[in-house]
Amino acid sequence: MEKSIGIIGLGRMARAIVSPLLESGEYEPSNVFGVVGNTSSIPSALGDLPSGIKVVSSDDKLSVKVWEAPLILLAIKPQQFWEIKESASRFKSNDKSPKPLLISVLAGITLKSLQEAFPKHTCVRAVPNTPTMVREGLTGLAWGDDITSDQKSEVRKVFESISEIFQLKERQLDSFLALTSSGPAYIALVLEAMADGAVAAGLPRNLSNKLAHKTLSGTASLLREKSLHPAELKDMVASPGGTTISALRHLELAGLRSALIEAVVLAAQKSRQLSEEGSS
Ligand SMILES: NC(=O)c1ccc[n+]([C@@H]2O[C@H](COP(=O)([O-])OP(=O)(O)OC[C@H]3O[C@@H](n4cnc5c(N)ncnc54)[C@H](OP(=O)(O)O)[C@@H]3O)[C@@H](O)[C@H]2O)c1
């Protein structure tokens, strides 16, 4: 039997997830049913996805059909969660065994809230990061109650072509998110500041941006391919009395290392706080 998927919120993240599944033939376009907030956003929701996908807005009476899918991807903004909960409760479905799957990528909405909102579904929390959009992502997964091993495989299939997958306890997701989901912003900030430094030191802007970018990607490749610890690489680059150690002295004085440590801890705390508010 052909597999089908229902997508509630066909925005950037949902498109990044579903696009490779369509390309690989895992799902036929005609078996993908999406719901968006407004009719006017249907063309952009479809983007460059293959034709044949059905997308309606949430006020279309056909939108309830999304609840018939054996697998639902919930990818709205967290603020829209209660609206969706309400629309799910209006859909009368039979109890099925095993229950259909619902994968939520919503930040701050706990498995407990998901399970209470969608009691006829087996829920999974997924935390993908932005690089999933170029298939270089990381996804943390926390399983809901009573999930079967077949359902776990199904969920892994959804994320494996865009990301490396990490199966985690739900309480670990906040820390995972603080590093991997917020991480691209920290790295972008460091990269931008390094390029600014090169401009201040006299290089043209475009060249500085390009060099900063290549320095970052080359360093990541070197660390990975030679299996180097970051400290080993730092020591390799910093020669006695040289330029790098002078710069590193300044970074230590300015507190770069502890600023980054505290940033990750704060992001994890904030994520935990949002989850607590979301479930109250
Ligand atoms: N982007 C990321 O890097 C990332 C990473 C990890 C997790 N996430 C999570 O992914 C979720 C979506 O993020 P996004 O960046 O993809 O957001 P987005 O691009 O704004 O997409 C949100 C989608 O939800 C639709 N929507 C709004 N109200 C709806 C309703 N009542 N019923 C059905 N659909 C509705 C929107 O349609 P309209 O445009 O018509 O309103 C839009 O298609 C968020 O919860 C976020 O926490 C995102």
PDBQT file of the ligand as one rigid body, heavy atoms in Angstrom, charges set to zero:
ROOT
HETATM    1  N1  LIG A 301      12.951  26.818  10.732  1.00  0.00    +0.000 N 
HETATM    2  C1  LIG A 301      13.763  26.130  11.528  1.00  0.00    +0.000 C 
HETATM    3  O1  LIG A 301      14.996  26.154  11.424  1.00  0.00    +0.000 OA
HETATM    4  C2  LIG A 301      13.207  25.238  12.593  1.00  0.00    +0.000 A 
HETATM    5  C3  LIG A 301      14.076  24.351  13.245  1.00  0.00    +0.000 A 
HETATM    6  C4  LIG A 301      13.539  23.475  14.173  1.00  0.00    +0.000 A 
HETATM    7  C5  LIG A 301      12.201  23.528  14.479  1.00  0.00    +0.000 A 
HETATM    8  N2  LIG A 301      11.400  24.432  13.864  1.00  0.00    +0.000 N 
HETATM    9  C6  LIG A 301       9.990  24.467  14.230  1.00  0.00    +0.000 C 
HETATM   10  O2  LIG A 301       9.259  24.276  13.048  1.00  0.00    +0.000 OA
HETATM   11  C7  LIG A 301       8.006  24.945  13.179  1.00  0.00    +0.000 C 
HETATM   12  C8  LIG A 301       7.724  25.690  11.891  1.00  0.00    +0.000 C 
HETATM   13  O3  LIG A 301       8.772  26.599  11.652  1.00  0.00    +0.000 OA
HETATM   14  P1  LIG A 301       8.964  27.226  10.197  1.00  0.00    +0.000 P 
HETATM   15  O4  LIG A 301      10.219  27.990  10.250  1.00  0.00    +0.000 OA
HETATM   16  O5  LIG A 301       8.776  26.166   9.170  1.00  0.00    +0.000 OA
HETATM   17  O6  LIG A 301       7.714  28.234  10.187  1.00  0.00    +0.000 OA
HETATM   18  P2  LIG A 301       6.940  28.864   8.923  1.00  0.00    +0.000 P 
HETATM   19  O7  LIG A 301       7.817  28.840   7.731  1.00  0.00    +0.000 OA
HETATM   20  O8  LIG A 301       6.365  30.157   9.405  1.00  0.00    +0.000 OA
HETATM   21  O9  LIG A 301       5.748  27.832   8.696  1.00  0.00    +0.000 OA
HETATM   22  C9  LIG A 301       4.605  27.755   9.513  1.00  0.00    +0.000 C 
HETATM   23  C10 LIG A 301       3.501  27.149   8.682  1.00  0.00    +0.000 C 
HETATM   24  O10 LIG A 301       2.351  26.956   9.516  1.00  0.00    +0.000 OA
HETATM   25  C11 LIG A 301       1.202  27.401   8.778  1.00  0.00    +0.000 C 
HETATM   26  N3  LIG A 301       0.060  27.669   9.635  1.00  0.00    +0.000 N 
HETATM   27  C12 LIG A 301      -0.207  28.774  10.369  1.00  0.00    +0.000 A 
HETATM   28  N4  LIG A 301      -1.387  28.632  11.020  1.00  0.00    +0.000 NA
HETATM   29  C13 LIG A 301      -1.865  27.418  10.694  1.00  0.00    +0.000 A 
HETATM   30  C14 LIG A 301      -3.036  26.695  11.021  1.00  0.00    +0.000 A 
HETATM   31  N5  LIG A 301      -3.961  27.184  11.867  1.00  0.00    +0.000 N 
HETATM   32  N6  LIG A 301      -3.211  25.467  10.482  1.00  0.00    +0.000 NA
HETATM   33  C15 LIG A 301      -2.290  24.936   9.653  1.00  0.00    +0.000 A 
HETATM   34  N7  LIG A 301      -1.166  25.581   9.278  1.00  0.00    +0.000 NA
HETATM   35  C16 LIG A 301      -0.946  26.800   9.806  1.00  0.00    +0.000 A 
HETATM   36  C17 LIG A 301       1.732  28.613   8.057  1.00  0.00    +0.000 C 
HETATM   37  O11 LIG A 301       0.842  29.019   7.028  1.00  0.00    +0.000 OA
HETATM   38  P3  LIG A 301       0.687  30.615   6.712  1.00  0.00    +0.000 P 
HETATM   39  O12 LIG A 301       2.033  31.018   6.165  1.00  0.00    +0.000 OA
HETATM   40  O13 LIG A 301      -0.406  30.660   5.706  1.00  0.00    +0.000 OA
HETATM   41  O14 LIG A 301       0.346  31.279   8.006  1.00  0.00    +0.000 OA
HETATM   42  C18 LIG A 301       3.049  28.035   7.517  1.00  0.00    +0.000 C 
HETATM   43  O15 LIG A 301       2.825  27.223   6.390  1.00  0.00    +0.000 OA
HETATM   44  C19 LIG A 301       8.113  25.857  14.410  1.00  0.00    +0.000 C 
HETATM   45  O16 LIG A 301       7.317  25.323  15.448  1.00  0.00    +0.000 OA
HETATM   46  C20 LIG A 301       9.564  25.810  14.798  1.00  0.00    +0.000 C 
HETATM   47  O17 LIG A 301       9.717  25.819  16.194  1.00  0.00    +0.000 OA
HETATM   48  C21 LIG A 301      11.855  25.267  12.895  1.00  0.00    +0.000 A 
ENDROOT
TORSDOF 0
